[in-house]
Amino acid sequence: MDIADLKTFEAVARHESMNKAATELHTVQSNVTTRIRALETELGVELFKRHARGVVTTPAGQRLLPFANRVAKLIAEARTAAKDEGTPNGSLLLGALETTTALRLSPLLTDFARRYPDVRLVVNTGTTAKLLLEVLESRLDGAFVAGPVTHPDLHQETIFTEELVLATSPAIQSPKDLANATELRTVVFQSGCSYRQRLESYLSGLGIVTAKPLEFGSLDAILSCVSAGIGITLLPRGVVVQAAETKKIALHRLPREQAHVQTLFIRRRDSYVSSALSEFLQAAARFHQTGRYQEHM
């Protein structure tokens, strides 16, 4: 088993297709198939189940995949370290919650891209659970997630602190009114969202039973549903205050012990901190400390 084997395996697993992997690797499908079969023979396990539309990773393949990602990441980091003379450059792959991107990162990304044009900065959004997995599997250099996070392989530092508020339609005067609602729904991001988990915990503490959550992939869709009275949600004040000021939604404070959440930046402890990543984190701290993000109360 060598680096080329693992690179081929990872591409096939990601695309769930020998043909698509071959296209990415600039080779023909027969070469990919041969290499995968040779790898399976060497390991003595089946890595993929073949079907008419492509392949699916077997349990053995799923166990191998994180190592393939880590090896590929380690090689990329070795190249970066060798060329890193202190001036930010190269690729920087980050992840962030959609709310963090909208509230905190947009001006920072613009400023960073202007100051460091040699850095190829890519930011992917997702839930905390999804981003944690992608960092652990070395698919991201790091990510902004909601705390708390406890994992021995992750380094974390607090970057921002957010105030969470309950958002409802203007017809709801108080959270106490929710107890009288019939088929109360929560309008949330997909499973794995930490704000969703906090909302469920808050409502449970009030003794309120909710119907099956409505899941959406965008902040705008969630706010539109809340405004229409379809359901309620829990989000940082900064991303919903504008909708509240225009009377589209109503905001309700949470108890102090439930109202604040830390936004953490996480990365693998064994990862190389490039000049680009180091400067980005310093820039994020500067943006936060200079008050560029003023919270509306």
Secondary structure, DSSP 8 states (H G I E B T S, - for coil): --HHHHHHHHHHHHHT-HHHHHHHTTS-HHHHHHHHHHHHHHHTS--EEEETTEEEE-HHHHHHHHHHHHHHHHHHHHHHHHH-SSS--EEEEEEE-HHHIIIIIHHHHHHHHHH-TTEEEEEEE--HHHHHHHHHTTSSSEEEEES----TTEEEEEEEEEEEEEEE-TT--SGGGGGG-SS--BEE-STT-HHHHHHHHHHHHTT----S-EE-SSHHHHHHHHHTTS-BEEEEHHHHHHHHHTTSSEEEE--HHHHEEEEEEEEETTS---HHHHHHHHHHHHHHHTT-S----
